[in-house]
Amino acid sequence: MLAIDWSHAGPTMLAAFLASLVEFIEALTVVLAVGAVRGWKGALGGTGLALILLLVIVLALGPALTHIPLDWVQLGVGTLLLLFGLRWLRKAILRSAGVLALHDEDKLYREEVASLSRFARATKGWDRVAVASAFKITMVEGIEVVFIVIAMGAAGGGLLLPASIGAIAALLLVVALGLVLHKPVSTIPENTLKFTVGLLLSSFGSFWIGEGAGIDWPGADWSLLGLLLAFLIAAMAAVSRCKTLRRTA
């Protein structure tokens, strides 16, 4: 049995937790709208079906990647994580600078309620609209979670389990918030979360690209902190520059 160094796995678990938290909050908003308008049977049924399918994907693809040479996996996964992180970071920078509007969960909820209300309710059996709507949003947001979990788990060192634990913890937290609040989780600073996740994924991606290319990072895993600081400085400079350009436009 592969022993896990939890001090090494901690940053992986944190990154998976935060990334999953953002995605599951977005899914929760739509699922709550589906449940309120179409009924909870279809909403929970579609969500549960999607979660089962996502779990099967993780169990199927995660172990399969262990048969590929580790340096190839690190290089490929690092590149994808870097691109993924930069995409999140770019949006977070533009929203922090006021170029893009902040994500409004309450507005999304109202729009989804209005959209679902246009369809006739099923008189018996499963509401196909409710099932399909909940399944679709859970799969769309969940696929990104699966990608992050598998990508981090594929980097070696038994990281699939910590990444999975982080994602499951985020799922349980969002489900608990949904049960307690029964409304969109709009009080969580989503853009701050996306900013943080973008920094973490970009740092992990750069680190694994270097390892896959044979770079001997100074300080080994501690060099992740240096990469994180570098991305943070660059991102804050970009926010400042975007604000300046916006004021002079």
PyRosetta script that sets phi, psi and omega in degrees:
from pyrosetta import init, pose_from_sequence

init()
pose = pose_from_sequence("MLAIDWSHAGPTMLAAFLASLVEFIEALTVVLAVGAVRGWKGALGGTGLALILLLVIVLALGPALTHIPLDWVQLGVGTLLLLFGLRWLRKAILRSAGVLALHDEDKLYREEVASLSRFARATKGWDRVAVASAFKITMVEGIEVVFIVIAMGAAGGGLLLPASIGAIAALLLVVALGLVLHKPVSTIPENTLKFTVGLLLSSFGSFWIGEGAGIDWPGADWSLLGLLLAFLIAAMAAVSRCKTLRRTA")
pose.set_psi(1, 133.6)
pose.set_omega(1, -177.1)
pose.set_phi(2, -75.0)
pose.set_psi(2, 122.3)
pose.set_omega(2, 178.0)
pose.set_phi(3, -77.7)
pose.set_psi(3, 142.2)
pose.set_omega(3, -177.4)
pose.set_phi(4, -109.7)
pose.set_psi(4, 127.3)
pose.set_omega(4, 174.0)
pose.set_phi(5, -85.7)
pose.set_psi(5, 100.9)
pose.set_omega(5, -172.2)
pose.set_phi(6, -69.5)
pose.set_psi(6, -25.3)
pose.set_omega(6, 174.8)
pose.set_phi(7, -67.6)
pose.set_psi(7, -32.9)
pose.set_omega(7, 176.5)
pose.set_phi(8, -76.9)
pose.set_psi(8, -33.8)
pose.set_omega(8, -175.3)
pose.set_phi(9, -83.3)
pose.set_psi(9, -14.6)
pose.set_omega(9, -176.7)
pose.set_phi(10, -55.6)
pose.set_psi(10, -50.5)
pose.set_omega(10, 178.5)
pose.set_phi(11, -60.5)
pose.set_psi(11, -35.3)
pose.set_omega(11, 177.6)
pose.set_phi(12, -64.2)
pose.set_psi(12, -44.4)
pose.set_omega(12, 179.2)
pose.set_phi(13, -63.0)
pose.set_psi(13, -41.6)
pose.set_omega(13, -180.0)
pose.set_phi(14, -64.1)
pose.set_psi(14, -44.8)
pose.set_omega(14, -179.6)
pose.set_phi(15, -63.2)
pose.set_psi(15, -43.3)
pose.set_omega(15, 179.2)
pose.set_phi(16, -64.4)
pose.set_psi(16, -39.3)
pose.set_omega(16, -180.0)
pose.set_phi(17, -63.8)
pose.set_psi(17, -49.2)
pose.set_omega(17, -176.8)
pose.set_phi(18, -66.9)
pose.set_psi(18, -42.6)
pose.set_omega(18, 178.9)
pose.set_phi(19, -63.5)
pose.set_psi(19, -43.1)
pose.set_omega(19, 179.7)
pose.set_phi(20, -66.6)
pose.set_psi(20, -36.4)
pose.set_omega(20, -179.6)
pose.set_phi(21, -59.5)
pose.set_psi(21, -45.1)
pose.set_omega(21, 179.6)
pose.set_phi(22, -61.2)
pose.set_psi(22, -48.0)
pose.set_omega(22, -176.6)
pose.set_phi(23, -66.1)
pose.set_psi(23, -41.8)
pose.set_omega(23, -177.7)
pose.set_phi(24, -70.4)
pose.set_psi(24, -31.3)
pose.set_omega(24, 176.1)
pose.set_phi(25, -64.1)
pose.set_psi(25, -42.0)
pose.set_omega(25, 178.6)
pose.set_phi(26, -64.2)
pose.set_psi(26, -39.6)
pose.set_omega(26, 178.2)
pose.set_phi(27, -67.4)
pose.set_psi(27, -39.6)
pose.set_omega(27, -178.8)
pose.set_phi(28, -58.7)
pose.set_psi(28, -39.1)
pose.set_omega(28, -178.6)
pose.set_phi(29, -57.7)
pose.set_psi(29, -45.5)
pose.set_omega(29, -178.9)
pose.set_phi(30, -72.5)
pose.set_psi(30, -41.1)
pose.set_omega(30, 179.8)
pose.set_phi(31, -61.6)
pose.set_psi(31, -40.3)
pose.set_omega(31, 177.0)
pose.set_phi(32, -62.3)
pose.set_psi(32, -40.6)
pose.set_omega(32, 178.0)
pose.set_phi(33, -64.3)
pose.set_psi(33, -41.8)
pose.set_omega(33, 178.4)
pose.set_phi(34, -61.9)
pose.set_psi(34, -45.9)
pose.set_omega(34, -179.7)
pose.set_phi(35, -63.6)
pose.set_psi(35, -39.5)
pose.set_omega(35, -178.2)
pose.set_phi(36, -69.4)
pose.set_psi(36, -35.7)
pose.set_omega(36, -174.3)
pose.set_phi(37, -94.7)
pose.set_psi(37, -43.2)
pose.set_omega(37, -172.0)
pose.set_phi(38, -103.4)
pose.set_psi(38, -14.1)
pose.set_omega(38, -177.6)
pose.set_phi(39, 110.8)
pose.set_psi(39, 149.0)
pose.set_omega(39, -173.1)
pose.set_phi(40, -80.2)
pose.set_psi(40, -20.5)
pose.set_omega(40, 179.2)
pose.set_phi(41, -61.5)
pose.set_psi(41, -51.3)
pose.set_omega(41, 179.9)
pose.set_phi(42, -68.9)
pose.set_psi(42, -38.5)
pose.set_omega(42, -179.0)
pose.set_phi(43, -63.3)
pose.set_psi(43, -47.8)
pose.set_omega(43, -179.2)
pose.set_phi(44, -72.2)
pose.set_psi(44, -33.9)
pose.set_omega(44, 178.2)
pose.set_phi(45, -64.1)
pose.set_psi(45, -46.4)
pose.set_omega(45, 178.5)
pose.set_phi(46, -65.0)
pose.set_psi(46, -40.0)
pose.set_omega(46, 178.8)
pose.set_phi(47, -65.4)
pose.set_psi(47, -45.5)
pose.set_omega(47, 179.8)
pose.set_phi(48, -62.6)
pose.set_psi(48, -41.0)
pose.set_omega(48, 178.9)
pose.set_phi(49, -62.0)
pose.set_psi(49, -42.1)
pose.set_omega(49, 179.6)
pose.set_phi(50, -66.2)
pose.set_psi(50, -41.9)
pose.set_omega(50, -179.8)
pose.set_phi(51, -63.5)
pose.set_psi(51, -38.4)
pose.set_omega(51, 177.7)
pose.set_phi(52, -63.9)
pose.set_psi(52, -43.9)
pose.set_omega(52, 179.4)
pose.set_phi(53, -64.1)
pose.set_psi(53, -40.2)
pose.set_omega(53, 178.2)
pose.set_phi(54, -64.2)
pose.set_psi(54, -39.2)
pose.set_omega(54, 178.5)
pose.set_phi(55, -64.3)
pose.set_psi(55, -40.7)
pose.set_omega(55, 178.3)
pose.set_phi(56, -62.1)
pose.set_psi(56, -39.9)
pose.set_omega(56, 179.5)
pose.set_phi(57, -62.8)
pose.set_psi(57, -44.0)
pose.set_omega(57, 179.0)
pose.set_phi(58, -62.7)
pose.set_psi(58, -46.0)
pose.set_omega(58, -178.0)
pose.set_phi(59, -66.7)
pose.set_psi(59, -29.4)
pose.set_omega(59, -178.5)
pose.set_phi(60, -82.0)
pose.set_psi(60, -44.6)
pose.set_omega(60, -173.1)
pose.set_phi(61, -86.4)
pose.set_psi(61, -33.9)
pose.set_omega(61, -176.8)
pose.set_phi(62, -56.4)
pose.set_psi(62, -59.1)
pose.set_omega(62, 180.0)
pose.set_phi(63, -64.0)
pose.set_psi(63, -28.9)
pose.set_omega(63, -178.1)
pose.set_phi(64, -63.1)
pose.set_psi(64, -31.3)
pose.set_omega(64, -178.1)
pose.set_phi(65, -70.5)
pose.set_psi(65, -16.2)
pose.set_omega(65, -180.0)
pose.set_phi(66, -70.8)
pose.set_psi(66, -14.2)
pose.set_omega(66, 179.9)
pose.set_phi(67, -85.8)
pose.set_psi(67, -6.0)
pose.set_omega(67, 178.4)
pose.set_phi(68, -94.9)
pose.set_psi(68, 140.7)
pose.set_omega(68, 178.0)
pose.set_phi(69, -50.2)
pose.set_psi(69, 135.1)
pose.set_omega(69, -172.0)
pose.set_phi(70, -59.4)
pose.set_psi(70, -40.2)
pose.set_omega(70, -178.0)
pose.set_phi(71, -66.4)
pose.set_psi(71, -32.8)
pose.set_omega(71, 176.3)
pose.set_phi(72, -67.1)
pose.set_psi(72, -43.9)
pose.set_omega(72, 179.5)
pose.set_phi(73, -61.4)
pose.set_psi(73, -46.5)
pose.set_omega(73, -179.2)
pose.set_phi(74, -61.3)
pose.set_psi(74, -40.7)
pose.set_omega(74, -179.7)
pose.set_phi(75, -67.1)
pose.set_psi(75, -46.9)
pose.set_omega(75, -179.0)
pose.set_phi(76, -68.2)
pose.set_psi(76, -48.6)
pose.set_omega(76, -179.6)
pose.set_phi(77, -65.4)
pose.set_psi(77, -40.0)
pose.set_omega(77, 178.3)
pose.set_phi(78, -60.5)
pose.set_psi(78, -41.5)
pose.set_omega(78, 178.9)
pose.set_phi(79, -63.1)
pose.set_psi(79, -45.1)
pose.set_omega(79, -180.0)
pose.set_phi(80, -65.6)
pose.set_psi(80, -42.0)
pose.set_omega(80, 179.1)
pose.set_phi(81, -64.3)
pose.set_psi(81, -38.8)
pose.set_omega(81, 178.9)
pose.set_phi(82, -63.4)
pose.set_psi(82, -46.2)
pose.set_omega(82, 178.5)
pose.set_phi(83, -63.7)
pose.set_psi(83, -41.1)
pose.set_omega(83, 179.0)
pose.set_phi(84, -63.2)
pose.set_psi(84, -46.8)
pose.set_omega(84, -179.5)
pose.set_phi(85, -65.2)
pose.set_psi(85, -40.2)
pose.set_omega(85, 179.3)
pose.set_phi(86, -65.5)
pose.set_psi(86, -33.1)
pose.set_omega(86, 177.5)
pose.set_phi(87, -64.9)
pose.set_psi(87, -45.6)
pose.set_omega(87, 177.4)
pose.set_phi(88, -64.4)
pose.set_psi(88, -41.6)
pose.set_omega(88, -177.0)
pose.set_phi(89, -65.8)
pose.set_psi(89, -39.8)
pose.set_omega(89, 179.3)
pose.set_phi(90, -60.1)
pose.set_psi(90, -47.3)
pose.set_omega(90, 180.0)
pose.set_phi(91, -64.5)
pose.set_psi(91, -40.7)
pose.set_omega(91, -179.8)
pose.set_phi(92, -64.9)
pose.set_psi(92, -38.2)
pose.set_omega(92, 177.9)
pose.set_phi(93, -64.0)
pose.set_psi(93, -47.2)
pose.set_omega(93, -178.9)
pose.set_phi(94, -64.7)
pose.set_psi(94, -35.4)
pose.set_omega(94, 177.8)
pose.set_phi(95, -72.8)
pose.set_psi(95, -38.5)
pose.set_omega(95, 177.8)
pose.set_phi(96, -63.8)
pose.set_psi(96, -32.8)
pose.set_omega(96, -179.1)
pose.set_phi(97, -84.7)
pose.set_psi(97, -5.8)
pose.set_omega(97, -179.7)
pose.set_phi(98, 83.9)
pose.set_psi(98, 7.7)
pose.set_omega(98, 178.7)
pose.set_phi(99, -74.4)
pose.set_psi(99, -41.1)
pose.set_omega(99, 174.8)
pose.set_phi(100, -109.4)
pose.set_psi(100, 148.3)
pose.set_omega(100, 178.2)
pose.set_phi(101, -71.9)
pose.set_psi(101, 146.5)
pose.set_omega(101, 176.4)
pose.set_phi(102, -66.6)
pose.set_psi(102, 148.3)
pose.set_omega(102, 179.6)
pose.set_phi(103, -66.8)
pose.set_psi(103, 126.0)
pose.set_omega(103, -176.3)
pose.set_phi(104, -110.5)
pose.set_psi(104, 102.3)
pose.set_omega(104, -178.5)
pose.set_phi(105, -67.0)
pose.set_psi(105, -36.2)
pose.set_omega(105, 179.5)
pose.set_phi(106, -64.9)
pose.set_psi(106, -40.5)
pose.set_omega(106, 178.0)
pose.set_phi(107, -66.0)
pose.set_psi(107, -42.6)
pose.set_omega(107, 177.8)
pose.set_phi(108, -60.8)
pose.set_psi(108, -39.5)
pose.set_omega(108, 178.9)
pose.set_phi(109, -62.5)
pose.set_psi(109, -46.6)
pose.set_omega(109, -179.5)
pose.set_phi(110, -63.0)
pose.set_psi(110, -41.0)
pose.set_omega(110, 179.7)
pose.set_phi(111, -65.4)
pose.set_psi(111, -39.3)
pose.set_omega(111, -179.9)
pose.set_phi(112, -68.8)
pose.set_psi(112, -38.5)
pose.set_omega(112, 177.0)
pose.set_phi(113, -61.9)
pose.set_psi(113, -45.4)
pose.set_omega(113, 179.1)
pose.set_phi(114, -62.4)
pose.set_psi(114, -40.3)
pose.set_omega(114, -179.1)
pose.set_phi(115, -67.1)
pose.set_psi(115, -44.3)
pose.set_omega(115, -178.0)
pose.set_phi(116, -70.5)
pose.set_psi(116, -27.1)
pose.set_omega(116, -177.9)
pose.set_phi(117, -69.6)
pose.set_psi(117, -15.8)
pose.set_omega(117, -178.4)
pose.set_phi(118, -76.9)
pose.set_psi(118, -16.8)
pose.set_omega(118, -178.7)
pose.set_phi(119, -94.3)
pose.set_psi(119, 143.4)
pose.set_omega(119, 179.3)
pose.set_phi(120, -68.8)
pose.set_psi(120, 144.4)
pose.set_omega(120, 179.5)
pose.set_phi(121, -77.5)
pose.set_psi(121, 142.9)
pose.set_omega(121, 175.8)
pose.set_phi(122, -71.2)
pose.set_psi(122, 135.5)
pose.set_omega(122, -177.3)
pose.set_phi(123, -82.9)
pose.set_psi(123, -24.1)
pose.set_omega(123, 178.8)
pose.set_phi(124, -154.5)
pose.set_psi(124, 160.7)
pose.set_omega(124, 179.7)
pose.set_phi(125, 72.1)
pose.set_psi(125, -158.4)
pose.set_omega(125, -178.7)
pose.set_phi(126, -81.3)
pose.set_psi(126, 138.2)
pose.set_omega(126, 175.0)
pose.set_phi(127, -81.8)
pose.set_psi(127, 106.9)
pose.set_omega(127, -174.9)
pose.set_phi(128, -64.5)
pose.set_psi(128, -33.7)
pose.set_omega(128, 178.4)
pose.set_phi(129, -64.4)
pose.set_psi(129, -43.7)
pose.set_omega(129, -180.0)
pose.set_phi(130, -65.6)
pose.set_psi(130, -47.0)
pose.set_omega(130, -179.6)
pose.set_phi(131, -61.3)
pose.set_psi(131, -47.3)
pose.set_omega(131, -177.5)
pose.set_phi(132, -65.2)
pose.set_psi(132, -40.4)
pose.set_omega(132, -178.6)
pose.set_phi(133, -66.0)
pose.set_psi(133, -46.7)
pose.set_omega(133, -179.8)
pose.set_phi(134, -67.2)
pose.set_psi(134, -39.9)
pose.set_omega(134, 179.1)
pose.set_phi(135, -63.4)
pose.set_psi(135, -44.7)
pose.set_omega(135, -176.0)
pose.set_phi(136, -63.5)
pose.set_psi(136, -48.8)
pose.set_omega(136, -176.2)
pose.set_phi(137, -68.4)
pose.set_psi(137, -35.9)
pose.set_omega(137, 179.0)
pose.set_phi(138, -67.3)
pose.set_psi(138, -39.0)
pose.set_omega(138, 178.6)
pose.set_phi(139, -68.9)
pose.set_psi(139, -43.5)
pose.set_omega(139, -177.8)
pose.set_phi(140, -61.2)
pose.set_psi(140, -49.4)
pose.set_omega(140, -179.8)
pose.set_phi(141, -73.9)
pose.set_psi(141, -34.7)
pose.set_omega(141, -176.9)
pose.set_phi(142, -70.9)
pose.set_psi(142, -30.2)
pose.set_omega(142, 179.2)
pose.set_phi(143, -60.7)
pose.set_psi(143, -37.9)
pose.set_omega(143, 177.5)
pose.set_phi(144, -65.9)
pose.set_psi(144, -38.3)
pose.set_omega(144, 176.9)
pose.set_phi(145, -63.5)
pose.set_psi(145, -44.8)
pose.set_omega(145, 179.5)
pose.set_phi(146, -60.4)
pose.set_psi(146, -42.6)
pose.set_omega(146, 179.6)
pose.set_phi(147, -59.9)
pose.set_psi(147, -46.1)
pose.set_omega(147, -178.4)
pose.set_phi(148, -64.6)
pose.set_psi(148, -43.9)
pose.set_omega(148, -179.1)
pose.set_phi(149, -62.6)
pose.set_psi(149, -47.9)
pose.set_omega(149, -178.4)
pose.set_phi(150, -66.9)
pose.set_psi(150, -41.3)
pose.set_omega(150, -178.6)
pose.set_phi(151, -61.9)
pose.set_psi(151, -44.9)
pose.set_omega(151, -179.9)
pose.set_phi(152, -70.6)
pose.set_psi(152, -36.5)
pose.set_omega(152, 179.1)
pose.set_phi(153, -70.0)
pose.set_psi(153, -23.9)
pose.set_omega(153, -177.5)
pose.set_phi(154, -81.1)
pose.set_psi(154, -7.2)
pose.set_omega(154, -175.1)
pose.set_phi(155, -79.4)
pose.set_psi(155, -0.4)
pose.set_omega(155, 176.3)
pose.set_phi(156, 96.4)
pose.set_psi(156, 171.7)
pose.set_omega(156, 177.8)
pose.set_phi(157, 75.3)
pose.set_psi(157, 20.2)
pose.set_omega(157, 179.4)
pose.set_phi(158, 65.5)
pose.set_psi(158, 37.9)
pose.set_omega(158, -174.7)
pose.set_phi(159, -86.3)
pose.set_psi(159, -7.9)
pose.set_omega(159, -179.0)
pose.set_phi(160, -63.4)
pose.set_psi(160, -41.4)
pose.set_omega(160, 180.0)
pose.set_phi(161, -64.6)
pose.set_psi(161, -50.0)
pose.set_omega(161, 177.6)
pose.set_phi(162, -59.7)
pose.set_psi(162, -40.7)
pose.set_omega(162, 178.9)
pose.set_phi(163, -63.6)
pose.set_psi(163, -40.2)
pose.set_omega(163, 179.0)
pose.set_phi(164, -66.2)
pose.set_psi(164, -40.1)
pose.set_omega(164, 178.6)
pose.set_phi(165, -62.2)
pose.set_psi(165, -42.0)
pose.set_omega(165, 178.3)
pose.set_phi(166, -61.2)
pose.set_psi(166, -42.7)
pose.set_omega(166, -179.8)
pose.set_phi(167, -67.7)
pose.set_psi(167, -41.9)
pose.set_omega(167, 179.7)
pose.set_phi(168, -65.5)
pose.set_psi(168, -39.4)
pose.set_omega(168, 177.7)
pose.set_phi(169, -61.2)
pose.set_psi(169, -41.0)
pose.set_omega(169, 177.6)
pose.set_phi(170, -64.1)
pose.set_psi(170, -41.7)
pose.set_omega(170, 178.8)
pose.set_phi(171, -61.4)
pose.set_psi(171, -46.7)
pose.set_omega(171, -179.4)
pose.set_phi(172, -63.1)
pose.set_psi(172, -39.0)
pose.set_omega(172, 179.3)
pose.set_phi(173, -64.3)
pose.set_psi(173, -44.6)
pose.set_omega(173, -179.5)
pose.set_phi(174, -66.3)
pose.set_psi(174, -40.8)
pose.set_omega(174, 177.1)
pose.set_phi(175, -61.2)
pose.set_psi(175, -42.7)
pose.set_omega(175, 178.8)
pose.set_phi(176, -62.9)
pose.set_psi(176, -43.0)
pose.set_omega(176, 178.5)
pose.set_phi(177, -63.2)
pose.set_psi(177, -40.0)
pose.set_omega(177, 178.4)
pose.set_phi(178, -63.7)
pose.set_psi(178, -41.1)
pose.set_omega(178, 179.9)
pose.set_phi(179, -67.0)
pose.set_psi(179, -35.4)
pose.set_omega(179, -177.5)
pose.set_phi(180, -80.4)
pose.set_psi(180, -44.9)
pose.set_omega(180, -172.3)
pose.set_phi(181, -87.6)
pose.set_psi(181, -35.4)
pose.set_omega(181, -175.5)
pose.set_phi(182, 56.1)
pose.set_psi(182, 30.3)
pose.set_omega(182, 178.2)
pose.set_phi(183, -156.5)
pose.set_psi(183, 164.6)
pose.set_omega(183, -178.7)
pose.set_phi(184, -57.0)
pose.set_psi(184, 143.1)
pose.set_omega(184, 178.9)
pose.set_phi(185, -84.8)
pose.set_psi(185, 82.0)
pose.set_omega(185, -175.5)
pose.set_phi(186, -95.6)
pose.set_psi(186, -6.5)
pose.set_omega(186, -177.8)
pose.set_phi(187, -84.4)
pose.set_psi(187, -17.2)
pose.set_omega(187, 178.8)
pose.set_phi(188, -75.9)
pose.set_psi(188, 128.6)
pose.set_omega(188, -179.6)
pose.set_phi(189, -68.6)
pose.set_psi(189, 84.9)
pose.set_omega(189, -172.2)
pose.set_phi(190, -62.1)
pose.set_psi(190, -38.0)
pose.set_omega(190, -177.9)
pose.set_phi(191, -67.6)
pose.set_psi(191, -34.0)
pose.set_omega(191, 175.7)
pose.set_phi(192, -64.3)
pose.set_psi(192, -39.9)
pose.set_omega(192, 176.8)
pose.set_phi(193, -62.6)
pose.set_psi(193, -45.1)
pose.set_omega(193, -179.5)
pose.set_phi(194, -65.8)
pose.set_psi(194, -36.6)
pose.set_omega(194, 176.6)
pose.set_phi(195, -61.0)
pose.set_psi(195, -46.3)
pose.set_omega(195, -179.6)
pose.set_phi(196, -64.7)
pose.set_psi(196, -45.0)
pose.set_omega(196, -179.8)
pose.set_phi(197, -64.2)
pose.set_psi(197, -39.8)
pose.set_omega(197, 177.8)
pose.set_phi(198, -60.2)
pose.set_psi(198, -41.4)
pose.set_omega(198, 177.4)
pose.set_phi(199, -64.2)
pose.set_psi(199, -44.2)
pose.set_omega(199, -177.8)
pose.set_phi(200, -65.6)
pose.set_psi(200, -47.2)
pose.set_omega(200, -178.0)
pose.set_phi(201, -66.3)
pose.set_psi(201, -38.1)
pose.set_omega(201, 178.0)
pose.set_phi(202, -64.6)
pose.set_psi(202, -39.1)
pose.set_omega(202, 179.1)
pose.set_phi(203, -67.9)
pose.set_psi(203, -46.8)
pose.set_omega(203, 178.1)
pose.set_phi(204, -60.7)
pose.set_psi(204, -44.2)
pose.set_omega(204, -179.3)
pose.set_phi(205, -60.3)
pose.set_psi(205, -45.9)
pose.set_omega(205, 178.8)
pose.set_phi(206, -62.8)
pose.set_psi(206, -40.8)
pose.set_omega(206, -179.0)
pose.set_phi(207, -62.8)
pose.set_psi(207, -45.3)
pose.set_omega(207, -176.7)
pose.set_phi(208, -74.7)
pose.set_psi(208, -29.7)
pose.set_omega(208, 172.9)
pose.set_phi(209, -61.4)
pose.set_psi(209, -44.3)
pose.set_omega(209, 178.6)
pose.set_phi(210, -62.4)
pose.set_psi(210, -43.7)
pose.set_omega(210, 179.4)
pose.set_phi(211, -65.2)
pose.set_psi(211, -40.3)
pose.set_omega(211, 178.8)
pose.set_phi(212, -65.7)
pose.set_psi(212, -29.8)
pose.set_omega(212, 179.2)
pose.set_phi(213, -85.7)
pose.set_psi(213, -1.0)
pose.set_omega(213, 177.1)
pose.set_phi(214, 89.7)
pose.set_psi(214, 14.0)
pose.set_omega(214, 178.7)
pose.set_phi(215, -74.6)
pose.set_psi(215, 133.9)
pose.set_omega(215, 176.8)
pose.set_phi(216, -93.9)
pose.set_psi(216, 95.1)
pose.set_omega(216, -175.7)
pose.set_phi(217, -65.5)
pose.set_psi(217, 133.8)
pose.set_omega(217, 176.5)
pose.set_phi(218, -66.9)
pose.set_psi(218, 129.8)
pose.set_omega(218, -178.7)
pose.set_phi(219, 79.8)
pose.set_psi(219, 6.4)
pose.set_omega(219, 179.3)
pose.set_phi(220, 54.7)
pose.set_psi(220, -124.5)
pose.set_omega(220, -176.0)
pose.set_phi(221, -63.4)
pose.set_psi(221, -23.9)
pose.set_omega(221, -179.1)
pose.set_phi(222, -66.3)
pose.set_psi(222, -18.0)
pose.set_omega(222, 177.9)
pose.set_phi(223, -67.0)
pose.set_psi(223, -17.8)
pose.set_omega(223, 175.0)
pose.set_phi(224, -58.8)
pose.set_psi(224, -36.5)
pose.set_omega(224, 178.5)
pose.set_phi(225, -64.6)
pose.set_psi(225, -38.9)
pose.set_omega(225, 176.8)
pose.set_phi(226, -64.7)
pose.set_psi(226, -41.7)
pose.set_omega(226, 177.6)
pose.set_phi(227, -64.4)
pose.set_psi(227, -41.7)
pose.set_omega(227, 179.4)
pose.set_phi(228, -61.6)
pose.set_psi(228, -42.9)
pose.set_omega(228, 178.8)
pose.set_phi(229, -64.6)
pose.set_psi(229, -40.5)
pose.set_omega(229, 179.8)
pose.set_phi(230, -63.6)
pose.set_psi(230, -44.7)
pose.set_omega(230, 178.6)
pose.set_phi(231, -65.6)
pose.set_psi(231, -36.9)
pose.set_omega(231, 179.1)
pose.set_phi(232, -64.0)
pose.set_psi(232, -45.7)
pose.set_omega(232, 179.3)
pose.set_phi(233, -61.9)
pose.set_psi(233, -43.7)
pose.set_omega(233, 179.6)
pose.set_phi(234, -64.7)
pose.set_psi(234, -40.0)
pose.set_omega(234, -179.1)
pose.set_phi(235, -67.3)
pose.set_psi(235, -43.3)
pose.set_omega(235, 179.0)
pose.set_phi(236, -64.8)
pose.set_psi(236, -36.4)
pose.set_omega(236, 176.6)
pose.set_phi(237, -65.3)
pose.set_psi(237, -38.0)
pose.set_omega(237, 178.6)
pose.set_phi(238, -66.8)
pose.set_psi(238, -39.2)
pose.set_omega(238, 177.3)
pose.set_phi(239, -61.7)
pose.set_psi(239, -46.6)
pose.set_omega(239, 179.4)
pose.set_phi(240, -60.8)
pose.set_psi(240, -42.8)
pose.set_omega(240, -179.4)
pose.set_phi(241, -65.7)
pose.set_psi(241, -41.6)
pose.set_omega(241, 178.7)
pose.set_phi(242, -64.6)
pose.set_psi(242, -38.6)
pose.set_omega(242, 177.8)
pose.set_phi(243, -64.3)
pose.set_psi(243, -40.9)
pose.set_omega(243, 179.2)
pose.set_phi(244, -63.7)
pose.set_psi(244, -45.8)
pose.set_omega(244, 178.9)
pose.set_phi(245, -63.7)
pose.set_psi(245, -37.1)
pose.set_omega(245, -179.9)
pose.set_phi(246, -66.6)
pose.set_psi(246, -38.2)
pose.set_omega(246, -179.6)
pose.set_phi(247, -70.1)
pose.set_psi(247, -33.5)
pose.set_omega(247, -177.2)
pose.set_phi(248, -90.0)
pose.set_psi(248, -6.9)
pose.set_omega(248, -178.6)
pose.set_phi(249, -71.4)
pose.dump_pdb("model.pdb")
